[in-house]
Amino acid sequence: MSGVVGIISKKDCRDDLFYATDYHSHLGTSFGGIAVSDGNVLVKKIHSIARVQFKSRFSEDIDFINMRGNAGVGVISDRDTQPLIMRLKFGEYALCGTGYINNQDELAAALIEEGVVFSEMPGGNVNQIELAAKLINKGKSLVEGIEYMHERIDGSMSLLLLGREGIYAARDRYGRTPMVLAKRDGARAVVTETCSYKNLGFVTERDLGPGEIVLVDTGGCKQLKKPHDALQLCTFLFVYAGFPASEYEGKNVEDFREKSGKIIASNDHVEVDFVAGIADSGTAYAHGYSHESGVPVKIPLLKYTPGWARSYVPPAQETRDLIALMKQITADTLITGQRMVITEDSIVRGTQLKNYLLVKLWNAGAKEVHVRPACPALMFPCKFLYSTRQLDELFARRIIKQFHGKHIDDVEAYLDIGSDDYKKMITAMEKDLNVTSLRYQNLDDMLAATGLSADSLCTYCWTGKTTN
């Protein structure tokens, strides 16, 4: 997942853009980029943030320090270099976005056959933002081009386009990624994460609807295309990817996690000495569990520094493993001889939990370790955002593969929490992780904790189904 920011102001917007973009750093660790317009000239700067934080890269960059303009876009990218400055037939724009295009190779091949040239080809793959721009350019107008792009892609793409006339904001067709409008005296913003502007004096105006397109300028916001009725917001934003202070469709992430913890506790019947959340995203679940059960919260694993990135975000497994190993240190006297519930946001790949976190608890003398993920077992690689891409990346599918000797297409029996196959899978997971017990939160309880209607949430990674 990536995060995007657009700000337009009657004054210079560079500082607001810098801080608002930085507040999206939890969404990606590949590239950070900013583009600014003074009404005539567009300038951009992109840095790799794989090893150095966004703030450090840009605060020491003399080119960025000298940037001036009343409008700009920023992005924290999980994959592609962006924003890109491109001259379309409608004008010159700086484009950035978040999403994933599954059929990028087929679309690019068809455009190349038509004579379209691609200049951004990292690792032999097209840059998805450039691909989106080339699709948009086939429309008779910018709005028609964005609609055409949405219709042609298999996946999702939310975009910001900065031009002389202002900032065009286009949420993806089914609203899988958030896009929120905010305002302040003399300025407006459009962002992925609402936490990005709370310290900058902006207040939330409204969420863009799925497929909605607007033009934001200093005078306000003009709707260019009405939203679709069908909303499929990514539920994993609540579970893990989103920042706790953010709201999606008006619902707060931290509140969801505490409610989930309470629900998990209400369905749990183990006798333990304390509950602990693994990683920052597990903490709120632990507090909810404690409030409901009366079991005290303790912190047996402590993060040494917030400078370590989120272990889910980096694309390389060796980097994720290094982060998981180094950033958590045990408080041994809290662990020795103790029975504990560990609340976890999810078990995606399972390797870090097994090899770098649970091992530390057992080595410190834990008596019992009961793991309680806040979502069901992930069964399907995400089709809409750049996260998991292969079946072998998913812990549950690797376990099921052991039963059949290969990956199977029909895993319906393993989705039914009352089936023998599901119970068999859980038993094998407990053995693989070496835990006393493992209990996933069920789908209905997880969805209820969001406070949104179930049919407005994307659950593809758990069910393999969409409503569109």
N, C-alpha and C positions, 0 to 999 in steps of 0.2 A: 504494500500500500504506500501511496505517496500523499503529501499534503500540500494544498495550494492556498495562496493568499493574493488578494487584489485590494489595493487601497488607492483611492483618489481623493485629493484634498485641495483646498484653496491655497494651501501652503506646501512647502516641500514635504514630501512623504517618506523620504529615505529612512529616517530613524524608525518611524512606525512600521515600515515594511520590514526592516531588519529584525526588530523584536518579534513581530507577529510571525514571521517565517521561522525564526528560531524556536518558537513555541510549538512548531510542528515536528521537531527533531525526533520525537518518539516514533514517527511513522516511516523513517527510512534512514539508511546509512550509506548510500551510494554517492549521491550528488546533491549539492545545494546550489540554487541559482536565483538570481535577481535580475529583473529588467526594469528600467525606469524611462519615462518619457517626459520631456519638457514641453510637449505639445507639437514639437517639430521633429526632434531626433530621438530615436530609440537606442539605448545602450544596454548591454547586458554583461553579467559576470557569472561564471560557473566554476565551482570548485569541487574536487573530490572531498567527501567527508568520511571516507572509509576509515581513516585513522586519526583524523583531527576534527574536532567539533566545528559545527557551522559558525558559531560565534568567533572562534579563534581564526578561522579562515578569512572571514570577511572583515572583522574589526582591525586586522593588520594589513588589509589590502588597500593600497593607495588609490587604485582605480575606483574601488567602491567608495572610499572616503570622499573622493571628488565627485561622485555622482550627485546630480541634482534633478529634481522633477516633481511635479505635483501628482503624478500617477505612476503606479508600478505594480508588478506582479512578482511573487516569490514562490519558490517551491522547494520542498525537501523530497527528493526522489529516491525511490527504492530500486530503480533500474536504469532509466534513460537519462542522458544529459539533457537538461532543460533549465530555463525556457529557451526556445528557439525563436530567432527573429527571421521572419519570412515575408516576402512580398507576394501576396495572393492577388488575384485579379480584382479584389475588393479594396485593396490597400495593403499597407505594411503593418504587421502585427507581431507582437511577442506572445508566444503561446506556451502554456504549461498545462499539465493535466494529471489526473490520477485514474487508474483503471488498468485493464489488461485486455488485449485483443488476441483472442485465440487463433483467428484465421488471418493473422498478419502476413504470413508467407503467401497465401493465395491472393490476398488483396494487393500486395506489393507486386507479385508476378503479373497480375492483370494490368496494373497501372504501367509497369515497365513495358509490357507488350504494346500499350497505347503510346509509348514514347515518353512517359514521365520519368524524370531522373531523380534518384535519391542520392543525397550527399552525406547523410548520417548513417553509417553502416558499421556500428560497433560489433566486433566479433562475427561479421558477416550477416548480422540481423539488422533489419530496418529499425530506426528509432520510431517508436510508436507515436510520438507527438508529431514527427514529420509525416508519418503515414496518415494520421488524422487530418493534418493540414492539407495534404494532397487530395484526400477525399472531399474535404470541405470545398476545395477549389473547383470541384465539378458542379457545384450548385449555381443557380442563376442569381442568387443573393447569398449573403453570408449566413443568414438564418436558414435558408433552404439547404445550403451546403452542410451546416451542422446537422440538420435533420437527416440528410442523405448519409452522412457519416454514421450516425446512430443506427440507421436502418441496415447498413452494409456490414457492420462489425458484429462478430460473435464474441460477446464479452461485455465490457462496460467501459465508458470513458466520460469523465467530467472534465470540462475545459474552462480555462480563462484565456481570453484574447485581448491584449492591450493594444489599442490603436489611438489615433488622433481624436476620435470621437468619444473615447472613454474605454471602459472595460466591459467586454461581453462575458457574461457568465452563463454557462450551459451545464446543467446537472445531467448526469447520465440518464438514459432512457427510463430506467426503473428505480432510480434514486438509491442505488446500492451504496454509493459514497455520499456523505453529507455535503451540502453547500448552503451556507447561512449568510444572510445579509445583516449587517450591523451599521450603526450610525453614531456620529458624534458631531458636535457643532462644527460645520465647515468641512466635514469629511465623511466618507462612507467606506465600508469594507465588505468584502465577500471572501469567506474562508471555509476550509474543511472543518477545523476544530474551533469551537467557541472559546476554549480556554486561551486562545491566541490573542484576544483583544481585551480581556477583562482588566488587565493592568494598564491599558492604554486609553481608558476612558470611553471606549465604545460600548454601546448597549445593543442587545439583539433586537433586530427588527422582525425578521421572519425567516423561515426555511424556504429555500426554493423547492418547488415540487419536482417530481420525477419528469425529466425531459423538458423542464421549463428553461426558457432562454430570456435573459434580461440584459439591458444595457445600463450600466451604472456610470453616472457622471456626477459632477459637483452639485448639480441641481436636483438629483434624486435617482430614482430607479424606474426605468420604462420597461414594461413587459412586452417582449417581442413574440413570444410563443407561450401559450397557456400550458400548464402541466398536464400529464396523463393522470388517469385515476389510479393506475396500478403502481403501488409503492412496494419495493423489495429491499429495504434497508439492511445492510450487512449486520447480522446479529453479533458477529465476532468482535465488532467495535465495542459493544458493551462488555463482552466476556473478557477480552484481553487488549485489543489493539488501541482502543481509545484512551485518552488521558482522563483520569478521574474527575477533573473539574469541568469537563466538556458536557454539553447537552446535544442529543440527537433527537429531532422531532420533539423538542421540549423536555426530554427525559434525561436525567442526570446519570452519568456512568457510575459514580461512587454509590449513589442511592441504589442502583440496580445490583451492585455487588454486595452491599450489605443485606438487601432483601434476599438475594440468592443464598447468602450464608445462613440466614434464618431458616429458609426453606430446607436447606441441606440438613441443618441440625434437627428440624422437626421430624425428618424422616430417618434420623440416625439413632441407634440404640447401643452404641459402644460406650463402655466405661473407660474414661481416660483422665489423665492428670492435667492436660492443657491442650489448647488448640493453637496452631501457628500457621501463618500464611507464608508460603514459599514465594519469594520474589515480591516486589512492590505490589504487583497486580493481585496477589493472593491475600494481602493484608486485610482489605475490606471484607472479604469473604470470612476471614477468621473472626473479625469483630462481630459480624452478623451471627455467625455460629455461636459465639460466646454469649451474645445478648439473649439468644433464644434458649440455649442449653444451660447457662450458668457456669459453664466450664471456663476457667480463666485463660486469657491470652498471654502467651509468652513468645519471645523472639530468640529461638535457638540458633538461627542462621542470620548473620548480619552482613549486609553489603558493605564492603570496605570503602567504596567511593562511587558516587553517581556518575563518575566519568566513564565507567564501563557501560557499553551500549546494551540495549535489550538483546538478549540472546536469541530471540525469535527472528529479529530483523535481518542480520547479515546473511548474504546469500551463500557463503562458504561454510560447510559443516565444521571444518577445523576451527574457524573463527568462532562459531557458536559454542563449540566445545571449550575453547580457551576461556571465553567469557564466563561460561557456567562454572568452570573450575576455579577461576581466580577471584570472582567478585563476591562469593559467599564464604564466610568464615564461621565456624561453630563456636558457640558459647558452651563449652563442654559440661560445666557443672549444672546447667539447666536441663541437660539431656540424659545424663547417666541414670539408668534405672527407671526412666520415666516412660509412661504410656502417652502417646500423642496422636491427635488428629492433625493432618497436614491438609490445609485447603490450598488448592491449586486452581489457576484459571482454566487450564486445559492441559491435556497431554497430547501434544502434536506429534513429535517424532519419538519422544520417550527416552532418547539416549542421554540427555542431560540430567533428567530426573533420576534415572537409574544409575548412571555412572559417576555423577558429580555431586548430587545432592543427597539422595537417600543413603549412599555409601558413607557420606560424612556423618549422618545421624547414627547409623549402626556402629561406625568406628568410635563414636563418642559415647557409646554405651546405652543407646536407646533400648527400652524393653519391648515396646510395641510401636509400630508406625502404621497408622490407618490413613490412606490417601483419599481425599474427596475432591475430585475435579468439579468445577462449576458448570460444566456443559457435558452433553453426551460424547461418546467416543467419535472422533473425527473419522469419517469413512470415505470421503471423496475429495480429491484435490480441487481447490477453488478454481472456478472457470472465469471469475470476474475481477479478481485482484491478484497482484503479483505476490503470492505467498507460497503455499505448497503447490507443486506442479506434478509430482509423480506419486503413484500408489505406494512405492517403497518408502516414501518419506513419512507415511502415516503409521503410527504404532499399531492401531487396531488392524489395519490391512496386512501388516507383516505377521501378526499373530494368526489371522485367518489363513494366510498363505501357508503357514506351517501345517495346518490341518489338511489342506488339499494338495500341497506340493506345488501350487501355482496360484496366481491371482484369479479369482472367480468374478464373473460379472454380477451374478445374483447374490447379494448379501442381505436380502430382506429378512431372513431368519435371525441374523445377528443384530438387526435393528429393534427387534421385539424383545423388550426387557423381561418378558415372561417366558420366553422360549428356552428350551434346553441348550440350543446353540449359543444363545447369549450368555447363559450361565457358564457354559464350557469356555467361552472366550474370556470372561472375567477371571475365571480360575487360572487360565493360562497366563493372563496378564499379571495377576498377583504373583505367580511363580517367577515370571520373567523379571519383574521389578524388584522381587524379594521384599514384599510388604505383607503386613499382617492381614490387611483387608483393603479392597479397592471398591468404591462405590461412586459411579458417575451420577451427576444430576440428570433427571429425565428431561426430555424435550419440552413437555408441556409446562413444567415448573419453571424452566429457564425462560421460556417465552413470557410467562405470566409476570415474572419479575421485572421485565422491561417496562410494563405499563402500557405497551402498545398492542394493537390487535395482531394476532398471530399471522394473519394473511398479509400484513404490511412488512413482514420481516423475511429476509432471505435465510433459509436454513439448508442450502444446497450441500454444504460440507458435511452435514450430519445425515441428510436424507437422500441426497442425490436427485432431488426434485425441485422444480421451480414452478411458480404459478403462471409463467408466461411461455 
